[in-house]
Amino acid sequence: MFNLKGRVAVVTGASSGLGKQMAEAFAKQGADLAILARRVERLEESKTELEKLGVKVLPIKCDVTKTEDINNAAKKVEEEFGKVDILVNCAGSSKDAGVLTMTDEEWDFTIATDQTSVFKMTRAFGNIMKKNNYGRIINIASMYGLVGNTAMGTIAYHSSKGGVVNFTRAVAAELAKYNITCNAICPGYFETELTSAVLNTEEFTNYMKQTVPMGRYGHNGELNAGAIFLASDEASYVTGVILPIDGGYTCV
């Protein structure tokens, strides 16, 4: 089960963190890859490592907030592989502040990067999937798209990820007739380049121990099983699902 050989997976935010981990996981299951990010030099490094797993890898420099970049990336992927089977919308960033202090610029940046980009990517690559009557779209939302928090003010992030959650349901309903599924993963606290500065403070670690039933942060690779399952042929009847992988944060 869960063999992805012959499938083509597109992963955004693939230069580091969760995106890079999931790209490697797909490669280990046999999928060819298009890896997208702004830091193309890192993608080239990843290409060298991933191709040792026996798959084809296409690195593409892409800023997911720019429509032209996304459309050009979609064109390159279709020219190279002739199809897209799997899309993982993982790229994201945020500027954190509470609702009373957040600026327009901080709000607009976060919404554009974490929510609007998911729409633009899904539009571009979903149209390729439609041609082949097959697709697996996986949106990386967040447990913060399901609940609030008392540790820090990050209102735009909560809002953008909540938008991704219901965007996922809407796309699942709309594209089912094209044999395209759309699901979301809601990660909990995982240490990445973007989060390590916050997570490794004593204050936040103590907060995590009080609020996460498993009492720890997520480890590298612990998101991969969910992504592989949702990307697989075996998950053909799974769509519109919102899957928290959060050590139990959202169950209490």
Secondary structure as GFF3:
##gff-version 3
##sequence-region A 1 252
A	DSSP	beta_strand	8	12	.	.	.	ID=ss1
A	DSSP	alpha_helix	17	28	.	.	.	ID=ss2
A	DSSP	beta_strand	32	37	.	.	.	ID=ss3
A	DSSP	alpha_helix	40	50	.	.	.	ID=ss4
A	DSSP	three_ten_helix	51	53	.	.	.	ID=ss5
A	DSSP	beta_strand	57	61	.	.	.	ID=ss6
A	DSSP	alpha_helix	67	81	.	.	.	ID=ss7
A	DSSP	beta_strand	86	89	.	.	.	ID=ss8
A	DSSP	alpha_helix	104	111	.	.	.	ID=ss9
A	DSSP	pi_helix	112	116	.	.	.	ID=ss10
A	DSSP	alpha_helix	117	132	.	.	.	ID=ss11
A	DSSP	beta_strand	135	140	.	.	.	ID=ss12
A	DSSP	three_ten_helix	143	145	.	.	.	ID=ss13
A	DSSP	alpha_helix	155	175	.	.	.	ID=ss14
A	DSSP	three_ten_helix	176	178	.	.	.	ID=ss15
A	DSSP	beta_strand	180	187	.	.	.	ID=ss16
A	DSSP	alpha_helix	196	199	.	.	.	ID=ss17
A	DSSP	alpha_helix	202	211	.	.	.	ID=ss18
A	DSSP	alpha_helix	224	231	.	.	.	ID=ss19
A	DSSP	three_ten_helix	233	235	.	.	.	ID=ss20
A	DSSP	beta_strand	242	245	.	.	.	ID=ss21
A	DSSP	three_ten_helix	249	251	.	.	.	ID=ss22
###
